[in-house]
């Protein structure tokens, strides 16, 4: 596509979909395509393409049926050793988001591209300072074998005319002391979850060209192998049990079928696993399966949700709209949706049946605001799915029945000037880690009997 066509596509996407589950206001559309905002434009473009799956599958619902899965174990929540409740304002180090890994919390903010906190106490342990601006949409995204992976601006320098050169580096940071081990320049400012991801023995990154994925040595950043797809082809990327897979189709208005390609994590050798009819969009992964939503054959009206495992085995179920959905997330073996009226639903990815539908238990933000609820998290040990809204409401629903078994509220204050970012909810064993803007808090939910 030409630059003009890309910009037009981004405009269309920002007007049509919930970017990061937040409805984009009209002025944001032009903000992301202004010349002086080239870096933000590229990041937003990557985010817009990454949420195409949400635009395709944002109104979800399987037809009829009820089902049950394993009962929720009746056990109280257990706190990690050394943990006690804490809350702090991590301005400069936390407003871009965080990642829980063991007893550590890795975050990004306006002053630091990466910052490590003790998840048990909230103590800040080290930081990696940003180059120039730290107002991106990204945060540390993976931790593997003592190495933290995050993004940073390629340079802090201005061009002769005073504009910013832009550019993004993938960087690897020592998890113990925060030393930057290596950097690799990316071909664009895409910092979404498809730009880089850990695989067996390497970090798979979209570098050095737009149509190339390279396996980088996790300790040195040196290239082990790379795979480049043809011009006119667009490929989404995901990882199943450490093995990278591509979903490739023609980059046209009528792309035809989608090919699933497996890349050997050691050599990069490519093997076509299967072909799926119609355009497919990646929604996420569930264990060793990728979850897709896509078109069906012309004679088969409607859309389908499809799971594909590493061997190419496909399982598809039709679905139909059930209200306007604010969130649609793959969580474990479930697709969890929440509509704007505050109704949550759980669907089994195995059977395609609706397990339950009921009140989500938190206040929903307005559709015309820059707010959204957090992606839900599931405690498999307790059998509970948790939700968090931007007003501080928290709710826990029994994953088997949808019955509310816990609720709470946390006061995290209001973020400063500028667009509000979607709240974030994660688990540190049974402890909930909640973030809104730069404020972070942890709590241990005690479920109702």
Helices and strands as residue ranges (DSSP letters): H 3-16, E 18-19, E 22-23, H 26-31, G 35-37, H 38-50, H 52-57, E 87-89, E 97-101, E 104-108, E 112-118, E 124-129, E 142-144, E 147-153, E 168-174, E 180-185, E 196-199, E 202-205, E 212-216, E 223-228, E 233-240, E 243-250, E 258-263, E 270-276, E 280-286, E 289-295, E 303-309, E 314-319, E 325-331, E 334-339, E 343-348, E 354-359, E 377-379, E 384-388, E 393-398, E 404-409, E 424-428, E 431-436, E 439-444
